[in-house]
Amino acid sequence: MFDRLTLIIKLVTKATMNVDVSNSNIEAGGHVFSNNMINIYNNVPRALSDILKNHVNVNVAYDSLEREDEGVSICMESTQTEVLEKIRNWAQDKDGPPVCWLHGPAGSGKSTIAHTIAQEYDRNEPGKKLGFSYFFSRRNPDRSNMTKFVPTFAYQLAHFFPLVQDSMKQALEDGSILTKRRCDQFTNLIVQPIQSITMPASPIIVVIDGLDEYDQASGIFSLENLIHLLVHGLRQLPFRILFTSRYEPRIETLFSQISSDTYRVALQDYLDIGEVFDYLRSELSKVRENRKLPQGWPSEKDLRCLAKKSEGIWIYASTLVKFIDDEYDHPRRKLEIALEAHNGLDALFEQVLGDAQKYPHFDLVVGAIVFVRKSPSILVLQRLLQLKSVDDVRVALRGCSSILRVPDSDDDYIRPYHTSLLDYLKDPNRRRGRFVDPVKCNGTIVDSCIQLITANSGSDARFLSHVCLNWCHHIYMMLSHAKDVNDIKSNLGSGIVPFLKDWPQWLKHWARGCGDHEGLKRARDDLHSACGMVG
């Protein structure tokens, strides 16, 4: 079978590479619309919010509902005090550098600090104004959608400064500005509207969190272009830009190019075990009260031990609290486990995942969270994994409540409390090859996709679209992780060979009606990569 699969993948790839998926016309309801000619405004006077609402991403703001569902918070009183004071002083110094880069290791509290500053400047206190906040998220790919970046900036800015709305409306009157280059959008929707009014004398804060989580795999808009757009576009305006990210050489290089304009804060220089101790004491006292545990639990000695294990990393402390406060276990037992564990977040992940492996379908569901694109809903996951019900998904993750948020709604999606979990699960050296079976998981998804596509059920077009645009990705992931031919044979059904023979013709049909040309190109590229995997 493997030899036949190899040959057919090569032939299908060659045929697929000739399928034109770049057509700029989208067919819908018998009418043809050109991507470059869509005019949603028709010169009809409307409120700015109505004009922009389909072009903005409401999930990226610091106070969005999506971020609330992720369990975000502000810095507790008496924590991160020195770092916050440095950022506040920078923000109020009109003569200092207009850019601040806060960097630090995973889980050190960068997003919490960014959220704290954004909320503080959104309270309309004298001398403090928020202009825009944008929180990237690797676990939520839609928050890397750069086609909506400038309109989202304009949308938020219009909320904070209503006087700019008239100028923005004028820029949107001909309906073509949102099809132009981002720099032109930025000039017409941000710079010129601000220049048209009298702005406050005090600086205005822009908060951009998680540069390292910006997914620029598509190559459409690089991180360098994003930073350049903001820094140079706002250079002559009363804005102060706070960027946060992990320290990475590529990001260091970008900020080195504007070094004279950048104020740097290295968060690792301010990690304070004492503050983590206070946090653990406060949060575990709540656990003690809620779970009716005796006074004196946990002991000061135990708290000091846990704080030391954290190594000053806040995500360790917050994950530890969730781990101990497990509704399916007793806090005393979980505390003892935590005290015996090795230092660091990886050790805590190992403990949580090791305990959770006892639940059925655990490795399949966890693997899907790692490998399936675009954070599909629980219902989509259940169908992709061919499980009998959504309850199977929930039961599989019953032991992971301290590291994964499993929402009540089946139409919502599962997300890690922190992206460092995905980093851990994607690195076989860190997870030591345990907890996730990439070949089994991706093989199951490929089989499911084939069954759904060949059935060609029109009952759920959006789900079918997801399947069609991503099955090639799972073929590639399966082949890239397989140890040998037998590994593939035991995890991939026989339906793949006849399905691949018909794929080019099916792709042509889908390309005519899908409209997601970038997704189709990505599917084609995935299949091309799979061809490379089989030689």
C-alpha positions as CSV (number, residue, x, y, z in Angstrom):
1,M,0.0,0.0,0.0
2,F,2.8,2.5,0.9
3,D,4.4,2.2,-2.5
4,R,1.0,2.9,-4.2
5,L,0.4,5.7,-1.8
6,T,3.8,7.2,-2.6
7,L,3.2,7.0,-6.4
8,I,-0.3,8.4,-6.2
9,I,0.6,11.3,-3.9
10,K,3.3,12.3,-6.5
11,L,0.9,12.1,-9.4
12,V,-1.9,13.9,-7.5
13,T,0.5,16.6,-6.4
14,K,1.6,17.2,-10.0
15,A,-2.0,17.4,-11.2
16,T,-3.1,19.6,-8.3
17,M,-0.3,22.0,-8.9
18,N,-1.9,22.8,-12.2
19,V,-5.3,23.6,-10.6
20,D,-6.0,27.3,-10.7
21,V,-7.1,28.4,-7.3
22,S,-6.0,32.0,-7.7
23,N,-9.2,33.2,-9.4
24,S,-10.1,36.5,-7.9
25,N,-13.8,36.1,-8.6
26,I,-16.0,34.5,-6.0
27,E,-19.3,32.8,-7.1
28,A,-22.2,33.2,-4.7
29,G,-25.9,32.6,-5.3
30,G,-25.4,32.8,-9.1
31,H,-23.7,36.2,-9.0
32,V,-20.0,36.8,-9.5
33,F,-18.2,39.4,-7.4
34,S,-14.6,40.5,-7.9
35,N,-12.5,40.7,-4.7
36,N,-11.2,44.1,-6.0
37,M,-14.6,45.5,-6.8
38,I,-16.7,44.6,-3.8
39,N,-18.1,47.9,-2.5
40,I,-20.0,47.4,0.8
41,Y,-20.6,51.1,1.4
42,N,-22.5,52.3,-1.8
43,N,-22.0,55.9,-0.5
44,V,-24.9,55.4,1.9
45,P,-24.4,57.5,5.1
46,R,-24.1,55.2,8.0
47,A,-22.5,55.2,11.5
48,L,-18.8,54.4,11.5
49,S,-19.3,51.3,13.6
50,D,-21.7,50.0,10.9
51,I,-19.2,50.6,8.2
52,L,-16.3,49.0,9.9
53,K,-18.0,46.2,11.9
54,N,-17.4,43.5,9.3
55,H,-13.7,44.4,9.0
56,V,-12.7,44.5,12.6
57,N,-11.6,41.8,15.1
58,V,-13.3,42.4,18.4
59,N,-11.4,39.6,20.1
60,V,-8.1,41.3,20.1
61,A,-8.8,44.1,22.6
62,Y,-7.6,43.7,26.1
63,D,-11.2,43.6,27.5
64,S,-12.7,41.3,24.9
65,L,-15.1,38.5,25.9
66,E,-12.7,36.0,24.3
67,R,-9.9,37.1,26.5
68,E,-12.1,37.0,29.6
69,D,-12.9,33.4,28.7
70,E,-9.2,32.7,28.7
71,G,-9.0,33.7,32.4
72,V,-7.0,36.8,31.9
73,S,-6.3,39.0,34.9
74,I,-4.5,42.1,36.1
75,C,-1.5,42.2,38.4
76,M,-2.4,41.6,42.0
77,E,-1.7,44.5,44.3
78,S,2.0,44.5,45.5
79,T,3.1,42.3,42.5
80,Q,5.2,43.3,39.5
81,T,5.4,46.8,41.2
82,E,8.9,47.7,40.0
83,V,8.2,46.8,36.3
84,L,4.8,48.5,36.3
85,E,6.4,51.7,37.7
86,K,9.1,51.6,35.0
87,I,6.4,51.3,32.3
88,R,4.3,54.1,33.8
89,N,7.3,56.4,34.0
90,W,8.2,55.7,30.4
91,A,4.6,56.3,29.3
92,Q,4.4,59.7,31.0
93,D,7.8,60.9,29.7
94,K,6.9,62.8,26.6
95,D,10.6,63.4,25.8
96,G,11.7,59.8,26.1
97,P,11.6,57.0,23.5
98,P,8.1,56.5,22.0
99,V,8.6,52.7,22.0
100,C,8.9,50.3,25.0
101,W,9.7,46.6,24.5
102,L,8.9,44.4,27.5
103,H,10.4,41.0,27.0
104,G,10.7,37.9,29.2
105,P,10.5,34.1,29.3
106,A,7.2,32.2,28.8
107,G,4.9,32.5,31.7
108,S,6.7,35.4,33.4
109,G,3.6,37.6,33.3
110,K,4.0,39.8,30.2
111,S,0.4,39.6,29.1
112,T,-0.8,40.3,32.6
113,I,1.3,43.4,32.8
114,A,0.1,44.5,29.3
115,H,-3.5,44.0,30.4
116,T,-2.9,45.9,33.6
117,I,-1.4,48.9,31.7
118,A,-4.2,48.8,29.1
119,Q,-6.9,48.8,31.7
120,E,-5.2,51.5,33.8
121,Y,-5.1,53.8,30.7
122,D,-8.7,53.0,29.8
123,R,-10.1,54.5,33.0
124,N,-10.0,58.1,31.7
125,E,-7.9,59.2,34.5
126,P,-6.2,62.6,34.0
127,G,-3.1,62.3,31.8
128,K,-3.9,58.6,30.9
129,K,-5.5,57.6,27.6
130,L,-5.7,54.3,25.8
131,G,-5.7,54.5,22.0
132,F,-5.5,50.8,20.9
133,S,-4.9,47.4,22.4
134,Y,-4.1,44.2,20.4
135,F,-3.3,40.9,22.0
136,F,-2.0,38.2,19.7
137,S,-2.6,34.6,20.5
138,R,-1.1,31.5,19.0
139,R,-4.0,29.4,20.2
140,N,-6.5,31.7,18.5
141,P,-5.3,32.1,14.9
142,D,-7.9,34.7,14.0
143,R,-6.0,37.2,16.2
144,S,-3.2,37.2,13.6
145,N,-5.5,38.3,10.8
146,M,-3.6,41.3,9.4
147,T,-6.3,42.2,6.9
148,K,-8.3,43.5,9.8
149,F,-5.5,45.1,11.8
150,V,-5.8,48.7,10.6
151,P,-9.6,48.8,10.5
152,T,-9.6,47.3,14.1
153,F,-7.2,50.1,15.2
154,A,-9.5,52.7,13.6
155,Y,-12.5,51.1,15.2
156,Q,-11.0,51.2,18.7
157,L,-9.6,54.7,18.2
158,A,-13.0,56.1,17.1
159,H,-14.4,54.7,20.4
160,F,-11.8,56.4,22.5
161,F,-11.7,59.7,20.5
162,P,-15.1,60.3,18.9
163,L,-13.9,63.5,17.2
164,V,-11.9,61.5,14.7
165,Q,-15.0,59.7,13.3
166,D,-15.9,62.4,10.7
167,S,-12.5,62.2,9.1
168,M,-12.6,58.4,9.1
169,K,-16.0,58.5,7.4
170,Q,-14.6,60.7,4.7
171,A,-11.8,58.2,4.0
172,L,-14.3,55.4,3.8
173,E,-16.7,57.2,1.4
174,D,-15.5,55.7,-1.8
175,G,-15.4,52.2,-0.4
176,S,-11.9,51.4,-1.8
177,I,-9.6,52.3,1.1
178,L,-9.9,48.8,2.7
179,T,-8.6,47.2,-0.5
180,K,-5.5,49.4,-0.6
181,R,-2.0,48.9,1.0
182,R,-1.9,48.8,4.8
183,C,0.3,51.9,4.9
184,D,-2.3,53.8,2.9
185,Q,-5.1,52.5,5.2
186,F,-3.0,53.6,8.2
187,T,-2.4,57.1,6.8
188,N,-6.1,57.6,5.9
189,L,-7.8,55.9,8.8
190,I,-5.4,56.7,11.7
191,V,-2.8,59.4,11.0
192,Q,-4.9,62.0,9.1
193,P,-8.0,61.7,11.4
194,I,-5.8,62.3,14.4
195,Q,-4.1,65.2,12.8
196,S,-7.5,66.7,12.0
197,I,-8.4,67.2,15.7
198,T,-6.8,68.7,18.8
199,M,-5.5,65.7,20.7
200,P,-4.8,65.6,24.5
201,A,-1.4,67.0,25.5
202,S,-0.7,63.8,27.5
203,P,0.6,60.7,25.7
204,I,-1.8,58.1,24.3
205,I,-0.9,54.4,24.9
206,V,-1.0,51.7,22.3
207,V,-0.5,48.2,23.7
208,I,0.6,45.3,21.4
209,D,1.0,42.1,23.3
210,G,2.6,38.8,22.2
211,L,4.7,39.7,19.1
212,D,6.2,36.2,19.4
213,E,2.7,34.7,19.0
214,Y,2.0,36.5,15.7
215,D,1.6,33.8,13.0
216,Q,3.3,35.1,9.9
217,A,3.6,31.7,8.2
218,S,1.6,32.9,5.3
219,G,4.2,35.5,4.6
220,I,1.5,38.0,3.7
221,F,2.6,40.6,6.3
222,S,5.8,40.2,8.2
223,L,6.5,41.1,11.8
224,E,9.0,43.6,10.5
225,N,6.4,45.3,8.4
226,L,4.0,45.4,11.4
227,I,6.5,47.1,13.7
228,H,7.6,49.5,10.9
229,L,3.9,50.4,10.2
230,L,3.3,51.3,13.9
231,V,6.5,52.9,14.9
232,H,7.0,55.0,11.8
233,G,3.3,55.7,11.2
234,L,2.9,57.1,14.7
235,R,6.3,58.8,15.0
236,Q,4.9,62.4,14.7
237,L,1.8,61.8,16.8
238,P,1.4,61.8,20.7
239,F,1.5,58.0,20.9
240,R,3.6,55.7,23.1
241,I,3.7,52.0,22.0
242,L,4.2,49.2,24.5
243,F,5.2,45.9,22.8
244,T,5.6,42.7,24.7
245,S,7.1,39.4,23.6
246,R,9.4,36.6,24.6
247,Y,13.1,37.4,23.9
248,E,13.9,36.0,20.5
249,P,16.8,36.9,18.2
250,R,14.6,37.9,15.3
251,I,12.6,40.3,17.5
252,E,15.8,41.6,19.1
253,T,17.1,42.4,15.6
254,L,14.0,44.3,14.7
255,F,14.2,46.5,17.8
256,S,17.9,47.0,17.4
257,Q,17.1,48.7,14.1
258,I,15.2,51.3,16.0
259,S,17.3,51.2,19.1
260,S,17.4,55.0,19.7
261,D,13.6,54.9,19.8
262,T,13.2,51.9,22.1
263,Y,13.1,51.7,25.9
264,R,13.7,48.1,26.9
265,V,12.5,46.2,30.0
266,A,13.9,42.7,30.6
267,L,11.3,41.0,32.8
268,Q,13.6,38.3,33.9
269,D,15.6,40.9,35.8
270,Y,12.5,41.5,38.1
271,L,11.2,38.0,38.7
272,D,10.5,37.9,42.5
273,I,9.9,34.6,44.3
274,G,8.7,36.6,47.2
275,E,5.8,38.0,45.1
276,V,5.0,34.5,43.9
277,F,4.9,33.4,47.6
278,D,2.4,36.1,48.4
279,Y,0.3,35.1,45.4
280,L,0.2,31.4,46.3
281,R,-0.6,32.2,49.9
282,S,-3.6,34.4,48.8
283,E,-4.9,32.0,46.2
284,L,-4.5,28.8,48.2
285,S,-6.2,30.4,51.2
286,K,-9.3,30.7,48.9
287,V,-9.0,27.0,48.1
288,R,-8.8,26.2,51.8
289,E,-12.0,28.2,52.5
290,N,-13.9,26.9,49.5
291,R,-12.9,23.3,50.2
292,K,-13.4,23.5,54.0
293,L,-9.8,22.6,54.9
294,P,-8.3,23.4,58.3
295,Q,-6.5,26.6,59.3
296,G,-2.8,26.4,58.7
297,W,-3.1,24.6,55.3
298,P,-0.9,24.9,53.5
299,S,2.0,25.6,55.8
300,E,4.4,28.4,55.4
301,K,7.1,25.9,54.7
302,D,5.1,24.3,51.9
303,L,4.4,27.7,50.4
304,R,8.1,28.6,50.4
305,C,8.9,25.3,48.7
306,L,6.3,25.9,46.0
307,A,7.4,29.4,45.4
308,K,11.0,28.2,45.0
309,K,9.8,25.6,42.5
310,S,8.2,28.3,40.4
311,E,11.5,30.0,39.8
312,G,9.6,33.3,39.6
313,I,7.4,32.1,36.7
314,W,3.9,33.3,37.2
315,I,2.2,30.8,34.9
316,Y,3.7,28.0,37.1
317,A,2.0,29.5,40.1
318,S,-1.4,30.0,38.5
319,T,-1.3,26.5,37.0
320,L,-0.3,25.1,40.3
321,V,-3.3,26.6,42.0
322,K,-5.6,25.1,39.4
323,F,-3.8,21.8,39.8
324,I,-4.3,21.7,43.6
325,D,-7.9,22.9,43.3
326,D,-9.0,19.9,41.2
327,E,-12.7,19.2,41.5
328,Y,-12.1,15.5,40.8
329,D,-9.4,15.1,43.5
330,H,-8.5,16.3,47.0
331,P,-6.3,19.4,47.5
332,R,-4.2,17.8,50.2
333,R,-3.2,14.9,47.8
334,K,-2.5,17.3,44.9
335,L,-0.4,19.5,47.2
336,E,1.8,16.6,48.2
337,I,2.3,15.6,44.5
338,A,3.3,19.2,43.7
339,L,5.7,19.3,46.6
340,E,7.4,16.1,45.4
341,A,7.6,17.2,41.7
342,H,10.7,18.7,40.1
343,N,11.1,22.4,39.6
344,G,9.7,24.2,36.5
345,L,6.7,24.2,34.3
346,D,7.5,21.1,32.3
347,A,7.5,19.0,35.4
348,L,4.1,20.3,36.3
349,F,2.8,19.6,32.8
350,E,4.2,16.1,33.0
351,Q,2.4,15.5,36.3
352,V,-0.9,16.8,35.1
353,L,-0.8,15.0,31.8
354,G,0.5,11.8,33.4
355,D,-2.5,11.7,35.7
356,A,-4.9,12.5,32.9
357,Q,-3.8,9.6,30.6
358,K,-6.2,7.2,32.4
359,Y,-9.2,8.7,30.7
360,P,-10.4,7.2,27.3
361,H,-9.4,8.9,24.1
362,F,-7.0,11.1,26.0
363,D,-4.1,11.0,23.5
364,L,-6.4,11.4,20.5
365,V,-8.1,14.5,21.8
366,V,-4.9,16.1,23.2
367,G,-3.2,15.4,19.8
368,A,-6.1,17.1,18.0
369,I,-5.7,20.2,20.1
370,V,-2.1,20.3,19.1
371,F,-2.4,19.5,15.4
372,V,-5.8,20.6,14.1
373,R,-5.7,24.1,12.6
374,K,-7.9,27.1,13.6
375,S,-9.0,26.0,17.0
376,P,-12.2,24.0,15.9
377,S,-15.2,23.7,18.2
378,I,-15.7,20.7,20.5
379,L,-18.4,19.5,18.1
380,V,-16.0,19.7,15.1
381,L,-13.4,17.9,17.1
382,Q,-15.8,15.1,17.9
383,R,-16.7,14.6,14.3
384,L,-13.0,14.8,13.1
385,L,-12.0,12.2,15.7
386,Q,-15.0,9.9,14.9
387,L,-16.0,9.8,18.5
388,K,-19.6,8.9,19.4
389,S,-20.5,12.1,21.2
390,V,-19.1,15.4,22.5
391,D,-19.1,13.8,26.0
392,D,-16.2,11.6,24.8
393,V,-14.2,14.8,24.2
394,R,-15.0,16.2,27.6
395,V,-14.3,13.0,29.5
396,A,-11.0,12.6,27.7
397,L,-9.8,16.0,29.1
398,R,-11.3,15.5,32.6
399,G,-7.9,15.4,34.2
400,C,-6.6,18.5,32.3
401,S,-8.7,21.2,34.0
402,S,-5.6,23.0,35.4
403,I,-4.0,23.4,32.0
404,L,-6.9,23.5,29.5
405,R,-10.1,25.4,29.5
406,V,-13.0,23.3,28.3
407,P,-16.0,25.5,27.7
408,D,-19.6,24.5,28.4
409,S,-20.8,25.2,24.8
410,D,-20.2,22.6,22.2
411,D,-19.8,25.3,19.6
412,D,-16.9,26.9,21.5
413,Y,-13.3,25.6,21.4
414,I,-10.8,24.2,23.9
415,R,-7.8,26.4,24.7
416,P,-4.7,26.1,26.9
417,Y,-4.5,28.6,29.7
418,H,-1.1,29.4,28.4
419,T,0.7,28.9,25.0
420,S,3.7,27.3,26.8
421,L,1.6,24.1,27.0
422,L,1.4,23.9,23.2
423,D,5.2,24.5,23.0
424,Y,5.7,21.6,25.4
425,L,3.3,19.2,23.6
426,K,4.8,20.1,20.1
427,D,8.3,19.4,21.2
428,P,8.9,15.6,21.5
429,N,12.2,16.2,23.4
430,R,10.4,18.2,26.1
431,R,7.4,15.8,26.4
432,R,9.8,12.9,25.9
433,G,7.6,11.3,23.2
434,R,4.7,10.9,25.6
435,F,1.1,12.0,25.8
436,V,0.6,12.6,22.1
437,D,0.6,10.1,19.2
438,P,1.0,12.3,16.1
439,V,0.7,9.4,13.7
440,K,-2.4,7.9,15.2
441,C,-4.2,11.2,15.7
442,N,-3.5,12.6,12.2
443,G,-4.3,9.2,10.6
444,T,-7.7,9.2,12.3
445,I,-8.4,12.7,11.1
446,V,-7.3,11.9,7.5
447,D,-9.7,8.8,7.5
448,S,-12.5,10.9,8.9
449,C,-11.9,13.7,6.3
450,I,-12.0,11.2,3.4
451,Q,-15.3,9.7,4.6
452,L,-16.9,13.2,4.9
453,I,-15.6,14.4,1.6
454,T,-16.6,11.3,-0.4
455,A,-20.0,11.4,1.2
456,N,-20.1,15.1,0.1
457,S,-22.9,15.9,2.5
458,G,-24.2,19.4,2.0
459,S,-25.8,19.5,5.5
460,D,-22.9,21.4,7.0
461,A,-21.0,23.4,4.3
462,R,-18.7,25.2,6.8
463,F,-17.6,21.9,8.4
464,L,-17.0,20.3,5.0
465,S,-15.0,23.4,4.0
466,H,-12.8,22.9,7.1
467,V,-12.3,19.2,6.2
468,C,-11.4,19.9,2.6
469,L,-8.9,22.7,3.3
470,N,-7.1,20.8,6.0
471,W,-6.9,17.1,5.2
472,C,-3.7,17.6,3.3
473,H,-2.1,19.1,6.4
474,H,-2.9,16.0,8.4
475,I,-1.4,13.8,5.7
476,Y,1.8,15.8,5.9
477,M,1.9,15.8,9.7
478,M,1.3,12.0,9.7
479,L,4.1,11.3,7.3
480,S,6.5,13.7,9.0
481,H,6.1,11.9,12.3
482,A,5.9,8.3,11.1
483,K,8.8,6.0,12.1
484,D,8.5,3.7,9.2
485,V,6.1,2.2,6.6
486,N,4.4,-0.1,9.2
487,D,3.6,3.0,11.3
488,I,1.7,4.5,8.4
489,K,0.0,1.2,7.5
490,S,-1.4,0.7,11.0
491,N,-2.8,4.2,11.3
492,L,-4.1,5.0,7.8
493,G,-7.2,3.4,6.3
494,S,-7.3,1.8,2.8
495,G,-9.6,4.6,1.5
496,I,-6.8,7.0,0.9
497,V,-5.7,5.5,-2.4
498,P,-9.0,5.7,-4.3
499,F,-9.7,9.1,-2.7
500,L,-6.4,10.6,-3.9
501,K,-7.1,9.4,-7.5
502,D,-10.2,11.6,-7.7
503,W,-8.8,14.5,-5.7
504,P,-7.6,16.9,-8.5
505,Q,-11.1,16.9,-10.2
506,W,-12.8,17.4,-6.8
507,L,-10.3,20.3,-6.0
508,K,-11.3,22.1,-9.3
509,H,-14.9,21.9,-8.3
510,W,-14.2,23.2,-4.9
511,A,-12.0,26.0,-6.2
512,R,-14.9,27.4,-8.2
513,G,-17.2,27.8,-5.3
514,C,-15.2,27.9,-2.1
515,G,-13.8,31.5,-2.2
516,D,-11.1,30.7,0.3
517,H,-8.2,30.9,-2.2
518,E,-5.5,31.2,0.4
519,G,-6.8,28.1,2.1
520,L,-6.9,26.2,-1.2
521,K,-3.3,27.2,-2.0
522,R,-2.2,26.1,1.5
523,A,-3.9,22.7,1.0
524,R,-2.1,22.4,-2.3
525,D,1.2,23.3,-0.7
526,D,0.6,20.8,2.1
527,L,0.1,18.0,-0.4
528,H,3.3,19.1,-2.2
529,S,5.2,18.9,1.1
530,A,3.7,15.4,1.7
531,C,5.1,14.4,-1.7
532,G,8.5,15.5,-0.5
533,M,8.2,13.4,2.6
534,V,7.6,10.2,0.6
535,G,10.6,10.9,-1.7
